[in-house]
């Protein structure tokens, strides 16, 4: 069935050990297999490749033609317009309007969702590359199953530059990010940082799974914001946490990063995905990091939160940070990056100039890894 619907999955691996994108494919196949008459799909394409997205949308059209009812919840407005007959826009839990998709545009929908004018394409300033901040040399990294996930991978990343990493989920992206952040050991090769990165707190990491890796959900906003610094002044004195200082730090972060919370003592679990991501941004971007590894930084976020995250990262680039931007969102990678590295089966098969690369070119490399197929 997976082959019939062009949603390939490894059948002999435990679900818990699969990348999030592959888990998503399994859920989609389960719904199709059960032949449900009413399908509720919440962000079903969030981690799928362009080829997989087209396949899924075709499946949904076929199901709709056979009198299935489909509720398609998504922030990807092009897909909403392409596959849906009508669209209901929600903003802060309230219905704004219900309209026919044939009578609207992505820009109008975005403005209805956020309540203001929105820039769907981030305003990127050309890179002014500086010194080498990160150098990766011929590394090999294994996954949780003990198999080689990254092989003979090398690249350099400069200050003031965004290097996008595009690829189908499960091609070594997570293992690469973990290795750079010293969360996974190298089998061979080396990772070198620039002279200005002797301080480990000058590296910001936005992990793929914000709830499992980025936050402690039962902790307050204030406590989550100091996870990297709770042992140090001014947050800790003589072994005791300074609650007042921690709380004031939380209030300042809520205001600066537009975290939609009434006070910093709310638990992270009480916030939306977008506001949870803003907590991570506030923590990881504080202290002017020299290197930022952003792994799927806008996954599952609405238009407003996505715009905020992208602007925050572009601002860091302007301040001289080097950013490794890893995403399965091809259009996002192309809009944010100065260069695009395509990862396939744990290797960079090519590194392209984002200004001249095309969606078709990058998409083909993502799914086949073959440069020779590109005219």
C-alpha positions in Angstrom: 0.0 0.0 0.0 2.9 2.4 0.8 4.3 1.9 -2.7 0.8 2.4 -4.3 0.4 5.8 -2.6 4.1 6.8 -3.1 4.6 7.1 0.7 7.6 4.8 1.3 8.3 3.7 4.9 10.7 1.2 6.5 8.4 -1.6 7.7 10.8 -3.2 10.2 11.6 -0.2 12.3 9.8 0.8 15.5 7.6 3.9 15.2 9.5 5.6 18.1 12.7 5.3 16.2 11.4 6.8 13.0 12.0 10.5 12.0 9.0 12.7 12.5 8.4 12.9 8.8 8.3 9.2 8.4 5.9 8.9 11.4 3.6 11.3 9.5 3.6 9.1 6.5 2.6 6.1 8.7 -0.3 8.0 10.1 -1.5 9.0 6.6 -1.3 5.4 5.5 -3.3 4.2 8.6 -6.1 6.5 7.8 -6.2 5.5 4.1 -6.1 1.8 5.1 -9.1 2.1 7.4 -11.2 3.6 4.6 -12.6 6.2 7.0 -15.6 8.2 5.6 -14.6 11.3 7.5 -10.9 12.3 7.5 -9.6 15.0 9.8 -6.0 15.8 8.7 -4.0 18.2 10.9 -1.0 19.6 9.0 -0.6 16.3 7.0 2.0 17.7 4.6 4.1 19.5 7.2 7.1 17.1 6.8 6.5 15.7 3.3 8.5 16.4 0.2 7.0 18.1 -2.8 6.6 14.8 -4.6 4.9 13.3 -1.5 2.6 16.3 -1.1 1.4 16.1 -4.7 0.7 12.4 -4.2 -1.2 13.0 -1.0 -3.3 15.8 -2.5 -4.2 13.5 -5.4 -5.3 10.8 -3.0 -7.5 13.3 -1.1 -9.1 14.4 -4.4 -9.8 10.8 -5.2 -11.3 10.2 -1.8 -13.5 13.4 -2.0 -14.7 12.2 -5.4 -15.9 9.0 -3.7 -18.0 10.9 -1.2 -15.5 11.0 1.6 -15.6 14.1 3.8 -12.2 15.6 4.4 -11.3 18.3 7.0 -7.9 19.6 5.9 -6.2 21.7 8.7 -3.1 23.5 7.4 -1.1 26.7 7.3 0.1 26.0 3.8 -2.2 28.2 1.9 -1.3 27.1 -1.6 -2.3 23.6 -0.7 -5.5 24.7 0.9 -6.5 26.6 -2.2 -5.5 23.7 -4.5 -7.3 20.9 -2.7 -10.2 22.4 -0.7 -13.6 23.6 -1.9 -14.2 26.0 1.0 -12.0 27.3 3.7 -12.8 28.5 7.2 -10.2 30.9 8.7 -9.6 30.9 12.5 -7.9 33.5 14.5 -7.3 33.1 18.2 -9.9 30.4 18.4 -12.7 32.4 16.6 -14.1 32.0 13.1 -13.1 35.0 10.9 -14.9 33.9 7.8 -15.8 30.9 5.6 -15.3 31.4 1.8 -14.9 29.4 -1.4 -11.3 28.9 -2.2 -12.0 29.8 -5.9 -12.7 33.3 -4.8 -9.6 34.1 -2.7 -5.8 34.2 -2.8 -3.0 33.1 -0.4 -2.3 36.7 0.5 -5.9 37.4 1.4 -6.1 34.2 3.5 -2.8 35.1 5.3 -4.1 38.6 6.2 -7.4 37.1 7.5 -5.4 34.6 9.6 -3.1 37.2 11.2 -5.3 40.3 11.1 -2.7 42.5 9.4 -0.6 42.7 6.3 1.8 39.7 6.1 5.0 39.2 4.1 4.7 35.6 2.8 8.2 35.8 1.3 10.9 36.9 3.8 12.9 40.0 2.9 16.4 38.5 2.6 19.5 40.7 2.5 22.5 39.4 0.5 25.1 37.7 2.7 28.3 39.5 3.6 30.3 36.4 4.4 33.0 36.8 7.0 35.3 34.3 8.8 34.7 30.6 8.9 32.6 29.8 11.9 31.9 26.1 11.4 34.0 23.6 9.4 32.8 20.0 9.0 35.4 17.5 7.6 34.5 14.1 6.3 32.3 13.1 9.2 30.4 9.9 9.7 27.5 9.7 12.2 25.4 6.7 13.1 21.6 6.8 13.9 19.9 5.2 16.9 19.8 1.9 15.1 23.6 1.9 14.8 23.5 2.5 11.0 25.5 5.1 9.2 23.2 8.1 8.8 25.8 10.7 7.7 28.7 9.7 5.5 31.8 11.6 4.3 30.1 14.9 4.7 32.1 18.1 4.5 31.2 21.8 4.4 32.1 25.3 5.7 29.8 27.9 7.1 30.8 31.6 7.4 29.6 34.4 9.6 26.8 36.4 8.1 25.6 33.5 6.0 22.6 31.1 6.0 23.4 27.7 4.6 20.1 25.9 4.0 20.0 22.1 4.1 17.3 20.6 1.9 16.3 17.0 1.9 13.6 14.4 2.4 13.1 13.8 6.1 15.3 10.9 7.4 18.3 11.5 5.2 20.7 12.3 8.1 19.6 15.8 9.0 18.9 15.1 12.6 22.1 13.2 13.1 24.1 16.0 11.5 22.5 18.6 13.8 23.0 16.4 16.9 26.7 15.9 16.0 27.3 19.6 15.6 25.7 20.3 19.0 27.7 17.4 20.6 24.6 15.4 21.2 25.9 12.5 19.1 29.4 11.2 18.7 31.4 11.1 15.5 32.5 7.7 14.0 35.1 9.6 12.0 36.0 13.0 10.8 36.0 16.2 12.7 34.0 19.3 13.5 35.9 22.6 14.0 34.6 25.9 15.3 36.0 29.4 14.7 38.1 31.2 17.3 35.1 33.2 18.4 33.2 30.1 19.5 35.3 29.0 22.5 32.3 29.8 24.6 29.7 27.0 24.3 26.9 29.4 25.0 27.6 31.2 21.7 25.9 28.3 19.9 22.1 28.4 19.6 20.2 25.2 18.8 16.6 25.1 17.7 15.8 21.3 17.7 13.4 19.5 15.4 11.0 18.4 18.1 10.3 21.5 20.3 8.4 19.5 22.9 10.8 16.6 23.4 14.1 18.3 22.8 13.5 22.1 23.2 11.4 22.4 26.3 10.5 20.9 29.6 6.8 21.1 29.3 6.0 21.0 33.0 8.5 23.8 33.7 7.3 27.4 33.6 8.2 29.8 30.8 10.7 31.5 33.1 12.4 28.2 34.0 12.6 27.1 30.4 14.3 30.4 29.5 17.2 29.7 31.8 17.9 26.0 31.0 21.3 26.8 29.7 22.2 29.3 32.4 20.5 28.2 35.6 23.8 27.4 37.3 25.3 30.9 36.7 24.8 34.4 38.0 22.5 36.3 38.2 20.1 33.3 38.1 21.8 31.3 40.7 23.7 32.6 43.8 25.4 30.3 46.4 23.6 27.3 44.9 20.1 28.9 45.2 17.9 29.9 42.2 17.0 33.6 42.4 13.2 33.5 41.7 12.7 37.2 41.4 15.5 37.7 38.8 14.3 34.6 36.9 10.8 35.9 36.8 11.9 39.4 35.6 14.0 37.8 32.9 10.9 35.9 31.8 8.8 39.0 31.7 11.4 40.8 29.6 11.6 37.8 27.2 7.8 37.6 26.9 7.7 41.3 25.8 10.8 41.2 23.5 9.8 38.0 21.7 6.1 38.5 21.7 5.3 35.4 23.6 1.5 35.3 24.0 1.4 34.6 27.7 -0.1 36.6 30.6 2.9 35.9 32.9 6.1 33.9 33.0 4.8 31.4 35.6 2.6 29.7 33.0 3.8 26.2 32.1 5.2 25.7 28.6 2.6 23.0 28.1 -0.2 25.6 28.3 1.0 27.5 25.2 0.5 27.0 21.5 3.2 25.5 19.3 4.1 29.0 18.0 4.6 30.4 21.4 6.5 27.4 22.6 8.9 28.0 19.6 9.2 31.6 20.7 10.4 30.4 24.1 13.2 28.4 22.4 14.1 31.4 20.2 14.3 33.7 23.2 16.6 31.3 25.0 18.8 30.3 22.1 19.2 33.8 20.5 20.0 35.5 23.8 23.6 36.4 24.2 24.2 37.0 20.5 25.1 33.5 19.3 27.8 33.2 16.7 26.4 29.9 15.3 22.8 28.9 15.1 21.6 25.4 14.1 17.9 25.7 13.2 16.2 22.3 12.7 12.7 22.6 11.1 12.3 26.0 12.9 8.8 26.7 11.5 7.4 23.2 11.5 3.7 23.3 12.4 3.6 27.0 12.9 0.9 29.4 11.6 1.7 32.2 9.1 2.2 34.8 11.9 4.6 32.7 13.9 6.5 31.6 10.8 7.0 35.2 9.8 8.2 36.0 13.3 10.7 33.1 13.4 12.1 33.9 10.0 12.5 37.6 10.8 14.3 36.8 14.0 16.8 34.5 12.3 17.4 37.0 9.5 18.1 39.6 12.1 20.7 37.3 13.7 22.3 36.9 10.2 22.6 40.6 9.8 24.3 40.8 13.2 26.9 38.4 11.9 25.7 35.0 13.0 26.3 31.9 10.9 23.1 29.9 10.5 22.6 26.3 9.4 18.9 26.2 8.4 17.7 22.6 8.1 14.2 22.1 6.7 12.1 19.9 4.5 10.1 23.0 3.3 11.7 23.6 0.0 10.2 27.0 -0.7 11.3 28.2 2.7 14.8 26.9 2.3 15.1 28.8 -1.0 13.7 32.0 0.4 15.9 32.1 3.5 19.2 30.7 2.3 22.3 32.1 0.7 23.5 28.7 -0.3 21.6 25.4 -0.4 23.1 22.1 0.4 21.0 19.1 -0.7 21.4 16.1 1.6 20.6 12.6 0.2 21.4 9.4 2.1 23.6 11.2 4.5 25.7 13.1 2.0 25.7 16.6 0.5 25.2 15.7 -3.2 25.5 19.4 -4.2 25.7 22.9 -2.7 24.0 25.5 -4.9 23.7 29.3 -5.0 20.2 30.0 -3.7 19.9 32.9 -6.1 20.2 30.7 -9.2 18.8 27.4 -8.0 15.3 26.3 -9.1 12.6 24.4 -7.2 12.7 21.6 -9.9 16.5 21.3 -9.6 16.6 21.1 -5.8 13.5 18.9 -5.7 15.1 16.4 -8.1 18.3 16.3 -6.1 16.3 15.8 -2.8 14.5 12.7 -4.2 17.1 11.1 -6.4 20.5 12.5 -5.3 21.5 12.4 -9.0 23.1 15.5 -10.5 23.4 13.8 -13.9 19.6 13.9 -14.3 19.5 17.7 -14.3 19.8 19.3 -17.7 
